[in-house]
């Protein structure tokens, strides 16, 4: 399975090279070089690439080793590094080897989709998973590096801050998180200047606000953005100005309320359920969700499945997710089907059903009676 995993990533990278379809990589590379030259990180550079950057200044630290290489080599290594990080993180999860391979198999198509787009989302998925694993292993200092990095690069990673509740040393966790936030905020200044980096965070905020407005406009985005629960509602009901808060507030309540069940914290299946909830939530409740971000929720679906595969209904729901979420964005399905799924943001639907299953479990399930994973994180 691991060889197949890397083979898929390599094939996707080589296809993008052969078709010269790697504008995202050029955007990522530009974050580093524009930081050094103190050029606006979020402006348009039509002579370099189409579209604009939406990642924070700290991203320059992570793309730098690849940006220094020739484009072809840097792109391939970037794609393989993303794939390696996620398989490494999944292989460290506190479940059996067979279960780890199941999670890899369930996430594989979305990993390849993200790689075809030369995206960062596979890496971000690994950071959230690794943050969970490190908290499990009482290595909060390093866990907070991945949480802070996810936040300073793409905001999604802040969802992992909920692992604070599972920490055995909460004072250390808080101190570590503040430390890494300061480091990641200041370190880009070594390649540029303090004033430029501070101003870049203001530019980043405005770019995200503008992007959010465009994402929710199906005409402006062409249906490629807002592949979320709110996007489904907007597109199915033809209510383009539907307020996200009508979904986000109840969803936040449903995520946070079961965390008062302190006795359930002792059971790894409960904690793993929250890892899955976070991986799914940060995408299906975001107007920035696009097809290539679904490596995050499908990894969450994989974790959900290995925890619940004794239930017959889980097999049907997994099949539904594999077809409607993963395969719908590939050439394995007719274009008319692909267009229909994109038009109504239906890619989010199976993941939302899995999310509801998980929310029900963390609300009412006694995890002491559930089948526990075979070993602890190592």
C-alpha positions in Angstrom: 0.0 0.0 0.0 2.8 2.4 0.8 4.5 1.8 -2.6 1.1 2.4 -4.3 0.7 5.6 -2.2 4.0 7.1 -3.3 3.5 5.8 -6.9 0.2 7.7 -7.1 1.9 10.9 -5.8 4.8 10.6 -8.2 2.5 9.9 -11.2 0.4 13.0 -10.3 3.5 15.2 -10.0 4.9 14.0 -13.3 1.6 14.5 -15.1 1.5 18.1 -13.9 5.1 18.6 -15.1 4.4 17.2 -18.5 1.4 19.4 -19.0 3.1 22.5 -17.4 0.1 22.7 -15.0 1.8 23.7 -11.8 0.7 27.3 -11.2 0.1 26.6 -7.5 3.8 25.6 -7.1 4.8 28.9 -8.7 2.6 30.8 -6.3 4.1 28.9 -3.4 7.6 29.5 -4.6 6.7 33.2 -5.1 5.9 33.5 -1.4 9.6 33.0 -0.6 11.1 35.1 -3.3 8.6 38.0 -2.8 9.3 37.9 0.9 13.0 38.3 0.3 12.5 41.1 -2.2 9.8 42.7 0.0 7.1 42.6 -2.6 3.5 42.3 -1.7 2.9 38.6 -1.0 -0.8 38.8 -2.1 -0.6 41.0 -5.2 -1.1 39.7 -8.7 2.0 38.8 -10.7 0.7 37.9 -14.2 4.3 37.6 -15.6 5.0 34.8 -13.0 1.7 33.0 -12.5 -2.1 33.3 -12.6 -4.2 33.7 -9.5 -2.9 35.0 -6.2 -1.4 33.7 -3.0 -3.5 33.2 0.1 -1.0 31.7 2.5 0.6 33.5 5.4 4.2 34.9 5.5 5.3 31.9 7.6 4.7 29.7 4.6 7.9 31.1 3.2 9.8 29.1 5.8 8.4 25.7 4.7 8.6 26.3 0.9 12.1 27.8 1.0 14.0 24.5 0.6 12.0 23.7 -2.5 12.0 27.2 -3.9 15.8 27.2 -4.0 15.8 24.3 -6.4 15.0 24.2 -10.1 11.3 24.2 -10.7 11.0 20.6 -12.0 13.0 19.1 -9.1 11.5 21.3 -6.5 7.9 20.5 -7.7 8.5 16.7 -7.6 10.1 16.8 -4.2 7.4 19.1 -2.8 4.7 16.6 -3.9 6.6 13.6 -2.5 7.3 15.5 0.7 3.6 16.1 1.2 2.7 12.5 0.5 5.5 11.2 2.8 4.4 13.4 5.7 0.8 12.2 5.6 1.7 8.5 5.3 4.2 9.0 8.2 1.5 10.6 10.3 -1.1 7.9 9.6 1.4 5.2 10.3 1.9 6.7 13.8 -1.7 6.7 14.7 -2.7 4.5 17.7 -4.4 1.9 15.7 -3.3 -1.4 14.2 -1.3 -1.8 11.0 -4.2 -3.1 9.1 -6.3 -0.1 10.2 -3.5 2.3 9.3 -3.5 0.8 5.8 -7.2 1.2 5.6 -7.0 4.9 6.4 -4.3 5.3 3.7 -6.4 3.6 1.2 -9.5 5.7 2.0 -7.4 9.0 1.7 -5.4 7.9 -1.3 -7.6 9.3 -4.1 -7.9 12.7 -2.4 -4.2 12.7 -1.8 -3.7 12.2 -5.5 -6.3 14.9 -6.3 -4.4 17.4 -4.0 -1.1 16.4 -5.7 -2.5 16.9 -9.2 -3.2 20.5 -8.0 0.3 20.6 -6.4 -1.5 21.6 -3.2 -0.4 22.0 0.4 -3.4 20.3 1.9 -1.8 16.9 2.2 0.9 18.4 4.4 -1.6 20.3 6.5 -3.5 17.1 7.1 -0.3 15.5 8.4 0.3 18.4 10.7 -3.1 18.0 12.4 -2.6 14.3 12.7 0.9 14.7 14.1 -0.3 17.3 16.6 -2.7 14.7 17.9 -0.1 12.0 18.1 2.4 14.2 19.9 -0.2 15.2 22.5 -0.9 11.5 23.0 2.8 10.9 23.5 3.0 13.8 26.0 5.2 15.8 23.6 3.1 19.0 23.8 6.0 21.3 22.8 6.4 19.7 19.4 2.6 19.2 19.0 2.2 23.0 19.3 4.7 23.6 16.6 2.4 21.8 14.1 -0.7 23.5 15.5 0.8 27.0 15.3 2.3 26.2 11.8 -1.1 25.2 10.5 -2.6 28.4 11.8 0.1 30.7 10.5 0.1 29.1 7.1 -3.6 28.4 6.3 -5.7 29.0 9.4 -7.3 25.5 9.2 -4.6 24.1 11.5 -6.0 26.0 14.5 -8.8 23.4 14.7 -6.1 21.2 16.4 -6.1 23.5 19.3 -8.8 21.4 20.8 -6.2 18.7 21.5 -5.3 21.0 24.4 -8.2 19.4 26.3 -6.5 16.0 26.0 -3.1 17.3 27.2 -1.7 16.0 30.4 0.3 19.2 31.0 -1.9 22.1 30.0 0.4 24.8 31.3 3.2 23.4 29.1 0.8 23.3 26.2 -0.2 27.0 26.5 3.4 28.1 26.9 4.6 26.0 24.0 1.8 27.3 21.7 2.7 31.0 22.6 6.4 30.2 22.0 5.8 28.8 18.5 3.4 31.5 17.6 6.1 34.1 18.4 8.8 32.1 16.5 6.7 31.7 13.4 5.6 35.3 13.5 9.1 36.6 13.8 11.3 34.1 11.8 10.2 35.4 8.3 11.6 38.8 9.4 15.1 37.3 9.2 14.6 37.0 5.4 12.9 40.4 5.0 12.2 43.1 7.6 9.9 43.4 10.7 7.8 46.2 9.1 7.3 44.3 5.9 6.2 41.1 7.7 3.8 43.0 10.0 2.3 44.8 7.0 2.0 41.4 5.2 -0.3 40.1 7.9 -2.6 43.0 7.3 -2.5 42.3 3.6 -3.2 38.6 4.3 -6.3 39.5 6.3 -7.7 41.6 3.4 -6.9 38.9 0.8 -8.8 36.3 2.8 -11.8 38.6 3.2 -11.8 39.3 -0.5 -11.4 35.6 -1.3 -14.3 34.6 1.0 -16.6 37.0 -0.8 -15.5 35.5 -4.2 -15.8 31.9 -2.9 -19.4 32.3 -1.9 -20.2 33.8 -5.4 -20.8 30.8 -7.6 -20.5 32.9 -10.7 -17.1 34.3 -9.6 -15.7 31.0 -8.5 -17.1 28.9 -11.3 -18.4 26.4 -8.6 -14.8 25.4 -7.8 -14.9 27.0 -4.3 -17.3 26.9 -1.3 -17.6 23.1 -1.6 -19.0 23.1 1.9 -22.2 22.5 3.9 -23.1 26.2 3.5 -22.2 26.0 -0.2 -24.7 23.1 -0.6 -27.4 25.2 1.1 -26.6 28.2 -1.0 -26.6 26.3 -4.3 -29.5 23.9 -3.7 -31.9 26.6 -2.4 -30.6 29.3 -4.8 -30.1 31.5 -1.8 -26.7 33.0 -2.5 -26.7 35.3 0.5 -27.3 32.6 3.1 -25.5 33.6 6.3 -22.8 31.1 7.2 -23.5 31.7 10.9 -26.7 29.8 10.7 -24.5 26.7 10.2 -21.3 27.6 12.0 -22.9 28.5 15.3 -24.9 25.2 15.7 -21.9 23.2 14.4 -19.5 24.8 16.9 -22.0 24.1 19.7 -22.3 20.4 18.6 -18.5 20.1 18.4 -17.8 21.7 21.8 -20.6 20.5 24.0 -19.6 16.8 24.2 -16.2 17.8 25.5 -17.8 18.2 29.0 -17.8 14.4 29.1 -14.5 14.3 30.9 -14.6 10.6 31.8 -14.7 9.7 28.1 -11.3 11.4 27.7 -9.7 8.2 29.1 -10.6 6.2 26.0 -8.5 6.5 22.9 -11.6 5.9 20.6 -13.2 9.0 22.0 -10.0 11.1 21.3 -9.6 9.6 17.9 -13.2 10.5 17.1 -12.4 14.1 17.9 -9.4 13.9 15.6 -11.7 12.8 12.8 -14.2 15.5 13.7 -11.6 18.2 13.4 -10.2 16.9 10.1 -13.7 16.9 8.6 -15.0 20.2 10.2 -12.2 22.5 9.1 -13.2 21.8 5.5 -16.9 21.1 5.3 -17.6 24.3 7.3 -15.3 26.6 5.3 -16.3 28.7 2.3 -12.6 28.2 1.1 -13.2 24.4 0.7 -12.4 23.2 -2.8 -11.9 19.7 -4.2 -8.2 19.5 -3.3 -8.9 20.3 0.3 -10.8 17.0 0.8 -7.7 15.0 1.7 -8.4 16.4 5.2 -12.0 15.2 5.7 -11.4 11.9 3.8 -8.5 11.1 6.2 -11.1 11.9 9.0 -13.5 9.5 7.2 -10.8 6.8 7.3 -10.3 7.2 11.0 -14.1 7.1 11.6 -14.4 3.9 9.5 -11.7 2.0 11.4 -13.4 2.9 14.6 -16.9 1.9 13.4 -16.5 -0.9 10.8 -18.3 -3.4 13.0 -21.5 -1.5 12.0 -22.9 -2.6 8.7 -24.1 0.9 7.9 -20.5 2.2 8.0 -19.7 0.1 4.9 -22.5 1.7 3.0 -21.6 5.2 4.1 -18.0 4.7 3.3 -18.9 3.5 -0.2 -21.1 6.6 -0.6 -18.2 8.8 0.4 -15.7 7.1 -1.9 -18.0 7.6 -4.9 -19.6 11.0 -4.2 -16.6 12.7 -2.5 -13.5 11.1 -3.9 -14.3 9.6 -7.3 -16.7 12.4 -8.4 -13.7 14.7 -9.0 -11.8 12.2 -11.2 -12.1 11.0 -14.8 -13.7 7.7 -13.5 -17.1 9.4 -13.6 -18.9 11.1 -16.5 -18.3 14.8 -16.9 -22.1 15.4 -16.5 -22.0 13.7 -13.1 -18.8 15.7 -12.1 -20.5 18.9 -13.1 -23.7 18.1 -11.1 -21.7 17.3 -8.0 -19.7 20.5 -8.3 -22.7 22.6 -9.2 -24.4 21.8 -5.9 -21.3 21.2 -3.7 -22.4 17.6 -3.2 -18.8 16.5 -2.5 -19.4 17.7 1.0 -22.5 15.6 1.6 -21.1 12.2 2.6 -18.5 13.8 4.8 -21.3 15.8 6.5 -23.1 12.5 7.2 -19.9 11.0 8.7 -19.6 14.1 10.8 -23.1 13.7 12.1 -22.4 10.1 13.0 -19.3 11.2 14.9 -21.1 14.0 16.7 -23.8 11.5 17.8 -21.1 9.2 19.1 -19.3 11.8 21.2 -22.6 13.0 22.6 -24.1 9.7 23.8 -21.7 6.8 23.2 -20.0 5.1 26.2 -16.6 4.5 24.7 -15.6 2.1 27.5 -17.9 -0.4 25.7 -16.5 0.2 22.2 -13.8 -1.8 20.5 -10.5 0.0 21.4 -7.6 0.3 19.0 -5.0 -2.4 19.4 -2.1 -0.2 20.7 -1.3 3.2 21.8 0.6 5.8 19.8 4.3 5.2 19.5 
